[in-house]
Amino acid sequence: MFTYIQIHLYFIVPPILVLGLLYGPLIGRRDVIKVLWLGLMATLWTTPWDNFILSHSGWSYPPNSILGRIWLVPIEEHMFFILQPVLLILLHCLCTHTRLIPFDLDLPPLLRKASGGDEQEMVKQGSWHGRETQGAERPTPRRTIQTLPRRPAAATLWGIVTLLGLSLVFEAHGIKLRDVGLGFLPDLELGLGLDQKAFYLGWILVWISPVIGWLTFLGARLTRADMVALWLGTGWLWIVDTVALRGGSWSISDDTTLGVQLWRGLPFEEALFFLLTSHLIILSSSLISHLHTLLILCPDLPPCPPRNPLKHIVLLARVAFNPPEIDVGVLQGLREAERTLKKGSKSFEVAKLAFGREMRLGLVVIYAWCRVTDNLIDEPDHAVELNNPNLARQQTLKAIRDHLRESYQTESIKEYPAQLYPGSKALDTIPHISSSDRSAFNLFSMIIPRLVPIYPFLELCDGYETDMKFLSSTGADNLKQDIADHLPIKTTQDLTRYADDVAGSIASAICYLAWSLLTSPIKDVSPVRPIESFTYAAALHGKLKSASSAESFGPSARLQLSVIRSAREMGRALQLVNISRDVAKDALISRVYVPLSFFPSAHNLISVLNPSTKSPPAYAPYTLPILNLADTMRQDSKSAIGDLPRTARGGTRAMVASYFEIAEAVRAHGGEVDERGIKVGKWRRARRAMGAIWLGQ
């Protein structure tokens, strides 16, 4: 026979340890509050009920099976009030981790791809449902949706279950409504003849159904991923309960149960108990995740909840009782952003899963914007390009910068007809922008400006401007021998400056994002706009980039400045890896990021730009030195990852490891590459990423 504590030690604690090890690098204040709150509520709500059931001999424990009691409830039972939520919350976090949004999106039909319509065109024409405004010539488009709608019908069903339980309780205790002065109520006496055998089932339903009904009314619901966690957790607890009952660790009274078993040794009431308690915990965890996501999606709420547990719960309760409507374009944009990144960024597709949902959401927004802006500049409008090869790119870059500045303005222009999002007017100057591209811009303008300063993105635009200085393929063919005079990257310093603009900038943006989403802002700064905490940003990204500029800031700001500088160094290293991989591929479009000093002669440069099919040039003399430089930068900066918020460290290490797996692949080929680049398998990246997350490699 197993004692009760042995049941915990053998069957409950080990899976908690395994799940905790797997999810440990991502456990932050949002997960901790789930455990604290649900554990507290489980203890407060269950303790009186448990004592009542034991006082009526609903179940019992052999004296040698328990350590002791607190009133009638064994000490181990009180432990289970905490252990069950911990087990199920960890399981729920893992099962739902891959979902960017923890709730199912019920977007209006006009936004679904099946409609075949163009989202932006429908917006301009006022095709969405809306209301007339004073002086308006057409309906104002409705751009918001309630992601947490009240569910009175579903809650009513749980109310009926509660009444059923109440009827069974009355029957078990032999209570007549007229005997307790409730004869005016509808007849709840089912008269099933169960008598005391209805006791356990009735009290289970009366105890838990109202709570589930209340959460359901607030809008809580389970997604498919939630259901997976529910059935896995319930199934495991059924097995544990069966082992305990068959082994005599505790016993269920035959007098207070129906005598029906799910299988040998597991009474129906016990199976229902674990199903409903698991359902309640998973439903609560899902609702809390939903509320945490709303904090980020709604610009009027603090994106990072308070560290103080009581203030944290009060904030979530306020949002639950008065949930904000979310811009439909934001939700649609997140869908489009995920599709964009799946097609265009394999390294990020793997590495993003090493971040928690909040960081991952912000990263998806930023990376989708980077991908779209890069594509728009690399593939300009052909009608303009035919007349002036660089004019289209210049116009697009100007529009991107204008959109950035408008997005960061406190007050957006409202008069422009298409100005449903900040910067929409600037986007209309890009003739070849698609609805999917526009979605990425709109998403960026709604999420990022209160989290990350504008400077990293303007620096990325400077990197795009460097790309535009390269001659087109046609121009390069005409110049050939004079091509070196028209290459913007002539020295190693030029290379590192370019890498800093295009990758160091985004590395700094990731730091800002982590602090905004994972830490509380400094005192006297509005929690709704954590960007205001970064008072040093203008100095860092402006003229004051020297270390001495940090002396005028406080200790926290000085640490952040140091981390950002190291992050930029790491970003430069990652970009150098990309450059080494794509040397041959970039040369096909007349872009040579290798410093001219690396080429022994002009002939070597021309051979890279115009490779012979019979005797292709050797690329190792260029790729390997760049990779060595990247390794040096990585070693000099990787220790700063430990100064990021804890739940951002694993993902950052995974991202670095995933990119440097490309470097290892290039070295494995002796530094030789071709126009197809070097492909690294998804599982190979995943293995390195996992090693980085859990082992810090």
N, C-alpha and C positions, 0 to 999 in steps of 0.2 A: 504494500500500500504506500502511495505517495502521501506525504504530509502536505498541507496547504502551502507552506513555504517552499517545498520542493517543486510543487507545480509551477510556482513563479520562477524558481531558479532554473528549472529544466525547460520550460515551455514558453514563458512570457519574456523573461529578461534576455535570453539569447537572441531572439529575433529583433528585439529592440536595439541591442548592441550592433547587430549586423546592419539594420536599417540606419541606425545612427552613424555608423562608420561610412556607409554609402552616401548619405545626405549631409554628413557633418560639415563639410566645407561651405555649404550653402545656408546653414542655420543662422538666421539673424533675428533681429528683434520682432519681426512679424511672425516668425514661427514660434518664438519663445512665448509671445503673448497668447497664441493659440493654446499652448500647453498649460500655461498658468491659468488662463480664464476657464477653459473647459475642465481642467482638473479641479479647480475650485468649485465650479458649478456642479460638477458630478458629485463631489463630496457633500456639498450643502443640500442638494436635492435628493440624493440617494440615502444618506445616513438615516433620516427619520423613517423613510419607507422600509429600508432594510431591517431596522429595529422592530418595526411593526410586524413585518412578515415573520421574523424569527420568534416574536412573542406569541404568534399563532401557530408555531411549529410548521411553517411552510417548508422549511428545510432544516437540516441539523448537521452538526460536525462532531465526529468522534473526539473525545477529550484529548487523545494523543496526536490529533491531526493539526492542532493549532497552537500557536505560541501563547495566546492570551486573548482577552476581549476588552473592548472599550464599550461599556454597557453590555449590549447583547451581541454586538458585531465583532467578529474576530479581527485582530490586528491585520492579518493578511488580506482581509476583505477591504479594509480601508486602503491598503496598499494598491489593491486592484482598481479602486476608484481613480487612482492616478496613472497606473500602468496601462490600463486599457486606452485612455485618450492618447498617451504618448505613443503607444504602438500604432494606433490607427492614424494619428496625425502624420507620423513619419511615413507610413505606407501611402497615405493620401498624397503627401508632398511628392513622393517618388512617382506614383502612378500618373499624376497630373503635370509633372515637371515640363514635359515637352510642349505643353499648350502655352502659347504666348498670352492668350486671354483665357482666364479660368472659367468663363461662362460662354454659353452658346450665343452667337449673334443672330438676332432676329431683325435683319435689316429690311427696310421697305422694299417691295418688289421692284420699284424703279431702279434700285441700285444693284439688283442681281444680274449676273452676266446673262442669264436666260432672257432678259428683256431685250438684249441686243441694242440698247440705246446708249448714247454717249452721255456720261454723267454730267460733264460740264455744260453741254448744250442744253440738257434738260434743266439745269440750274438757271441758265440765262433766260430760258423761255418760261420759267416759273412753273415747270411741270410737276413739282412736288406739291403735296398737299400743304395748305397753309391757310392763313386768314387774311382778310382784307385789312389794310392799314389806312389811316386817314390820308387822303390825297394820293393814294397809290393807284396806278392804272391796272395792276394785275396782282394776284395773290402773292404775298411774301413767302418765298420757299421755306418750308419747314425743314430745318437742318439738324434737329435733335431727336433722340430716341431714349426712352426709359429702359435701361438694361436690367433694372430691378423692379419690375412692375408688381403690384400687389396681386395676390392669388387667392381671392376669397372663395372661389369654387373648390379648389384643392384643399384649402384649409377647412372648409365645411365637411369634407369627407373625413378628415381627422376628428372633427367634432362629433360626427356620427359614431366613429370608432370609440371615442371617449364615452358617449352615451351607452354604447354596447357594453363597455367595460363596467360602467356604473350599474347597469342592469344586472350583470353577473355578480358584482359585489353585493348588491341588494339580495340576490338569490342566495349567495353563499352565507350571508349573515342572517337570512330569514327576515329581512326588513321589508315592511309594507309601506308604501308611500303615505298612506293615510295615518300610519302609526307615528310618523315623524312630521306631520303637519304639511306634507307636500302633495296632498290628494288633488290639488288643483292642476298639477303638472300632467302632461300627456303620460299615458300608461307606459312605464318602462319595465314592467314586470313581464319577462318573456315566458316564464313558466316552463323552462326546459327540464325541470326535475333534476338538475345537477346538484343542487344543494351546496354542501361545502366543497365539492369537487371543482366548483367554478371559482374558488377563492384565489388561487395563484394567477390564473389567466385574467380574471377581472381586475385585480390590483395592478398587474403589469400594464394593462390598457389604460386604466385610470391615471396611473403614475406618469407614463411617458407620452401618451398621445397628445395631451394639450400642449406640451412643449414643442413637439414636432409640428403640430398644427399652427402654433404661433410663428415659428420660423418660416413655415410654408406661406403663411399669410404675408409676411414681410417680403416675400419674393424668392426665398431660397429654393433651389432646385438642383438636381443632380445631372451632370453630364455623363456621357459614356465612360469617360476616364474616372469620374467619381464612382460610377457603378462598379467598375473593375476593382477599385480599392475597397468598396463596401463588401463585395462578395468574397474577395480574397481574405479580408480581415474576419468576416463572419465565419467563413469556412474553417479558418484556423482555430478560432475560438470554439466552434462546435467540436472540433477534434479534441482540443484540450479539455473541454467540459466532459466529453465522453470518456476520456482516459481517467479523469478524476472520479466520475460517477461509478465507472466499472471497478476502479481500484479502491473505492470506499473512502476517498478523501473527504467527501461530503455526500449527503443523500437528500433526495427530494421526497417529501411525504406523499404517499399514495392517496391519503385522505383529502388532500387539497389540490389534486391535479386530475385531469380528465382520464389519465391512463393510456393516452395515445403517445406513441413514440415515433420520432422521425426515423430512427434506426435503433437497434438494440443498445440500450443504455442512455439514450438521449430523449427525454420527454419533450413533447411538443412545446410546452410552456418554456422550457429552458432554451430551445431552439429559437422561439419567438423573442425571448428576452435578449439574447445576444444579437439577433437580427435588428431589433428595434433600437437597442442602445448603440450599436455600430452605425445604424442609419442616422441617428441623432448626432453622433460625433462627426461623421463624414459630412452631413448636411451643414453643421455648424462651421466646420473647417472650410468648406466650400464657400459659405456665405462670407466668412471673414476674408478669404482670398479675394472674393468679388469686391468687397469694400476697400481693401488695400489697393486694388487696381483702379477703382474709381478715384482714389486720391491723386493718382498720376494723370488720369485722363481728364479730370475736371480742373480747369485753371483757377478756380476759386477755392480749392482745398489744398492743404499742405501735402506735398508729394511724399514726404517722409513723416510717419507718425511719431509722436513724442516717445522718448525713452521711458518716461514714467508710466508704469503699467496702468494706473488709474486714469491718467489723462489720455492714454492710448485708447482705452476702452470707451471713455466718454466720447472721444472723437468718432470712433466707429459707430457707436450707438446713434450719434447725431446724424451720421450719413445714412444709417439703416432706416431711421425713422423719417428722414427727409432726403431720399436719394436724388442726386442731381441727374438731369438729362444730359446725355453725352452727344456731342456732335457726330452726326452720321458719317461725315467725311473722315473723321478720325478713325472710326471703326473700319470703314471701307479701306482707308489708307493703310491700316495695319495689315489687312489681308493682302493688299497689293504689294506692300513692302516685303512680306514673307515670300511671295512669288518671285519678286525681283531678285532677292538674295539667293534663293534656291537655284536660279539660273546663272547668277553671275559671280558668286563668291563662295567657293567650296571650302576654303580655309575657315571663313567666318561661320559657315553653316555648321561645321563641327564644333568650333570653339565656343559659339554662343550658348550651347547647352551647359557649359561649365559655369554660367552665370545664373543667379537667381532670376525669377520672373521680372522683378522690377528693373534690374539692370538690363536684362535682355530686351525688355520692351524699349527702353531708351536707346540701346545700341542698334536695334533693328531700324528705328526711325532715322538715326544718324547715318548708318551704313547704306540704307536705301537712298537717302538724299545724296550721299557721295556717289553711289553707283549711277544714279540718274543724271546728275550734273556732269559726271565724267563722260557718259555716253552722249549727252547732248552736245558737248564740245567736240568730241572725237567724230561724231557723225552729224555735221551741221546740215542745214537746209540746202539741198542740192541746187535749187533754182538760184539761190544767191551765190553759192559756191562756184558755179560755172563762170560767173562774171568776175568775182573777186574771191580767190580761195580762202583768204583769211578774214574777210569781212563778216561772213556768217558766224565764225567762231567768236570774233570780237563782240558782235551784237549779242550773242548768247551769253558770253561771260558778263557783259554789262547788265543784262537782265537778271542773271543770278545774283550779282552783287546788289542790285537794286532791290531784289526780293528779300535778300538778307536784311538790308537796312530797314525796309518797311516792316518786316516781321518783328524786328526788335524795337520798333517805335511803340511807345506806351499807348497812344491813341491811333487806331487804324482809320484810314480814309473810308468813309461809308457811302459817299455819293456815287462812286463809280458803279455801274450796273452789275458788273461781274465780281464786285468786291465782297464776296462771301467769306473770304479768308484774307488775312494780311498778305499784301504783296501780289494779289491776283492781277492787278493792272500791269505790273512788271512782266508777269509770265505771258501776257497776251502779246508781247513784242517778240516772242519766240515762235516763229511761224510753224515749225515742225514739232511742237510739243504735243504729246499724246495725252489722253485722259489719265492714263496710268502714271505718266511722268508728273502731271499736274497734281495727282493724288499724293505723290511723295513730297512735293513742295508744301502742299497744304497741311499735310500731317506734321511736317517739320515745324511749320510756323505756329501750330497749335500746341505742340508739346515742348519743344526744346528751348525757346527763348527765356523761360523762367528757370531753367536748369543749368544751362551752359552759356558762358559769355560768347559774344559774336566773333571775337578775335580769331579763334582757331579756324573758323570757316572762311573768314576773309583771307587768312594765310593759305588755306587750301586753294582759294581762287588765284593767289599769287603763283602757286605751283602750276595751275592750269595755264596761266599766262606764259610761264616758261615753256610749257609744251607747245604753245602756239608759235614760239620763236623758231622751232624746227621748220625747215622747208618741207613743202609737200613732196611727194615722190617724183612728180613731174619736174619740179624745180631742182631737185637734187640731181636728176638725170642730166639736166642741162648744164649744171655747174661742174659736177664731177671733181676735177682737180682743185677747185676753189671751195669745195664743200666744207672744209675745216673752218673757214672764216665765218660760216653761217651756222655753226653749232653753238648753242648757248652754254653748254657744259664743257669747259676747257680744262678745269683744274679739279683736284679732289675737293677743294673748298666749294666750288660750284656744285659738285655732286652732293655734298652733305647739306648745303643750303637748300637745294631742290628737295632732297629727301626729308628735310625738316619741314618744308612747306606742305608737302603732300601727305606725310605720315606722322611726323612729329606733332603737327597741329592736331591731328585726330587723336593721337595718344594723350595729349593734354585735355582734349574734350572728354575723353573717357574718365580722366581723373575728376574733372569738374562734375561729370554725371554721377560718379560714385559718391562723391561727398554730398551732392544734392539729394540723392535718393536713399542713401544709407546712413547718413548722420544728421543730427539736428543742427539747424543753423546757429550761428553765434548769437549771443544776447543782443537785443535791440534790433534784430533783423526779422522781418516778417517771415514766418514759416511757410507762407504761400509762395514766396519768391526767394528761394535759397540763393539765387544768383547774386543777390545783394551782399552775401557774405564774402564774395571774392573781390574785396576792395583793392587787391593788389593786381588784378588781371590787366588793367590798362597799362600799368608800369611794366609788367612782365612781357606783354606782347608788343609794347611800344619801343621807345628808345632806351628804357632802363632795363636792360636784360642782364646787367652784370650782377654778381653776387652781392655787391654792396647795397643794391636797392632793397634787399630784404631786411636791412637793419632797422628801417622805419616801421616795420610791422611787428605784431605780437608773435609769441612762440608758435601758436597754431598756424598762423599765416606763413611763418618762416618754414615750418615743416612742409606745408603744402607747396610752397615755392620750390623747395628742394626736391620733392616728389615729382613735380611737374617737369623740372629740368631733366631728371633721370628718365621720366616717361618719354620725353621728346627724344632723348638719346636712344631709347629702346625702339621708338617708332622709326627713327632713321635706320636703325639696324634692320628692321623688318623690310623697309623699302629697298634697302640694298640687296636683300635676298631676292626680292621680286625682280629687281633690275638684272641680277646675275642670271636668273632663270630665263628672262625674256630678251636677252641680248640679240639673238638671231631674229626673233619675232619682231622686235621693235625696229631693227634695221630695215626690215621690209617696207616700213612706212617712213624711212629716212630719219628715224630717231635713234641717236646714239648717246646713251647716258653715260657711257664709259668715258672718263676724262681723256682728253687728247694726249695727255702726258703718258698714258698707258700704251700708246701706239708707237712702235719704233720708227715708223715712216708713214708718209701719206699713202703709200701703196697698201699697207696693212689696213688702213682705214677704209680705203676704197674697196678692198676685198671683203670687208665686213658688210659694207653697204650694197655691194653688187657681187654676192658670192657666186662662184663658179659651180655649176652642177657636177663637173668632173672632179674638181679638187676643192671642196669647201674649205674655208679658212679654219684655223684652230682658234677656238674661243677660250680655252683654258687660261691663256695669259691674261685675259680680261676678267673672267668670272671668278677665278680663285683669289686674286688679290682683293676683289670687292667683298667676297665672302669672309676673307680674313679680317678685313676692316669691320664687317658686320659683327663678327665674333668678339672683337675687342670692345665694340660699343655695347654688346649684350653683357659681357662680363662686368663692365664698368657701371651698369645701370640696374642689373637684375635685383640687387639687394633692396632697392627702394620699393619693390612690390610689397614687401612686408609692412610698409607704412601706409598702404591703402586700407580702406575699411575691410574688415576680415572677410566678408562674403564676396568681395570683389577680387581677392587675391587668387583664388583657385582658377577663376575664369581668365584672369590676365595671364597667369602662368600657362594655362592651356592654349591660349591664343599664341603666345610666343613660341611654345613648343611645336604647335601645329605649323607655324610658318617656318621655323628652323628645320623642320623635317624636310622641307623643300631644299634647304641648303645641303643637308646630308645626301639627298638624292642627286643633286648636282655634283657633289664631290664623288659619289659612287660611280658617276659616269666620267670621272677624270676631269671634270670641269667643262666637258664638251656638251653643248646643247644644240638644238635645231629650232626651226621656225615653229615647231609644235610645242616648244617648251619642255618642261619636265613634269610628268604626271605623278602624283603621289596618291595612292589609294586611300579611300575614305576610312577604312578600318585601320590602316597604318597610322593615319592622323589621329584617329580616335584612341589608339593604344598610347601614343605619346601624350595626348591630352589627358588621359586618365592618370598616367604616371605623374604628370605635372600637378594635377589636382590633389591627389592623395599622398604623393611622395615628395612633392615640391621639386621635382627634377627639372 
